[in-house]
């Protein structure tokens, strides 16, 4: 199997991914692992019958995708939007109060 940097980052990110208790038979990391193994394996073991066999893995793009998985694991997006969510909630409550005549 491929030992590229992107492949190793994908495997690490997926190893950290939490298990889905609602769907124990269908785990995100298992689906992604099959996809990644297939994607990187095509480069090392090209099969003329497979139309994807001639596809070249874009290492930079794969690293960006792995980084996106890390950012989801780290909850980066929720941390960036916490302030925005608080402001949005205040605006909604203010509008609700105005409509009910409390202000």
PLY file of the C-alpha trace (Angstrom):
ply
format ascii 1.0
element vertex 103
property float x
property float y
property float z
element edge 102
property int vertex1
property int vertex2
end_header
0.00 0.00 0.00
1.09 3.53 -0.59
3.26 5.22 2.01
2.80 8.73 0.69
2.48 11.55 3.19
-1.15 12.16 2.24
-2.01 8.48 2.69
-0.43 8.41 6.15
-2.30 11.58 7.18
-5.59 10.12 5.97
-5.00 6.98 8.03
-4.13 9.00 11.13
-7.18 11.26 10.78
-9.46 8.26 10.31
-7.94 6.46 13.31
-8.94 9.46 15.45
-12.49 9.66 14.06
-15.16 8.84 16.67
-17.25 5.71 16.29
-20.88 6.16 15.26
-22.97 4.48 17.96
-26.20 4.84 15.98
-24.85 2.94 12.97
-22.31 0.44 14.30
-22.33 -1.51 11.02
-21.62 1.52 8.86
-18.72 3.61 10.12
-17.53 6.71 8.27
-13.89 5.80 8.79
-14.42 2.32 7.29
-16.04 3.76 4.16
-13.34 6.39 3.79
-10.57 3.85 4.40
-11.85 1.69 1.54
-12.02 4.75 -0.70
-8.53 5.90 0.21
-7.02 2.42 -0.08
-8.60 2.05 -3.50
-7.50 5.51 -4.59
-3.87 5.06 -3.59
-3.70 1.38 -4.59
-4.64 2.25 -8.18
-1.37 4.11 -8.54
0.78 1.23 -7.33
-1.14 -1.58 -9.03
-2.69 -0.18 -12.19
-5.22 -2.41 -13.87
-5.83 -1.77 -17.57
-9.48 -2.84 -17.19
-10.13 -0.23 -14.54
-10.88 3.23 -16.02
-9.50 4.89 -12.88
-6.19 3.05 -13.16
-4.56 5.84 -15.12
-5.62 8.48 -12.61
-2.75 10.16 -10.82
-3.17 11.03 -7.17
-2.76 14.73 -6.59
-0.74 14.65 -3.39
-1.45 18.30 -2.57
-5.20 17.89 -3.04
-5.21 14.73 -0.91
-3.28 16.55 1.83
-5.85 19.36 1.73
-8.65 16.80 2.10
-6.87 15.10 5.01
-6.39 18.53 6.60
-10.14 19.14 6.27
-10.76 15.87 8.13
-8.36 17.00 10.88
-10.16 20.33 11.13
-13.49 18.56 11.57
-11.95 16.38 14.26
-10.62 19.44 16.04
-14.00 21.16 15.83
-12.30 24.17 14.21
-15.44 25.34 12.47
-17.60 25.36 15.60
-14.97 27.39 17.41
-14.94 29.96 14.60
-18.71 30.30 14.59
-19.37 30.39 18.36
-19.37 34.18 18.42
-21.46 34.34 15.28
-24.01 31.93 16.74
-24.28 33.99 19.93
-24.84 37.19 17.94
-27.41 35.46 15.72
-29.26 34.13 18.75
-29.35 37.61 20.33
-30.72 39.09 17.10
-33.38 36.39 16.85
-34.44 36.92 20.46
-34.52 40.68 19.95
-36.70 40.33 16.85
-39.00 37.92 18.66
-39.33 40.37 21.56
-40.08 43.24 19.17
-42.80 41.23 17.43
-44.39 40.22 20.71
-44.40 43.84 21.87
-42.13 43.28 24.87
-39.65 45.97 23.82
0 1
1 2
2 3
3 4
4 5
5 6
6 7
7 8
8 9
9 10
10 11
11 12
12 13
13 14
14 15
15 16
16 17
17 18
18 19
19 20
20 21
21 22
22 23
23 24
24 25
25 26
26 27
27 28
28 29
29 30
30 31
31 32
32 33
33 34
34 35
35 36
36 37
37 38
38 39
39 40
40 41
41 42
42 43
43 44
44 45
45 46
46 47
47 48
48 49
49 50
50 51
51 52
52 53
53 54
54 55
55 56
56 57
57 58
58 59
59 60
60 61
61 62
62 63
63 64
64 65
65 66
66 67
67 68
68 69
69 70
70 71
71 72
72 73
73 74
74 75
75 76
76 77
77 78
78 79
79 80
80 81
81 82
82 83
83 84
84 85
85 86
86 87
87 88
88 89
89 90
90 91
91 92
92 93
93 94
94 95
95 96
96 97
97 98
98 99
99 100
100 101
101 102
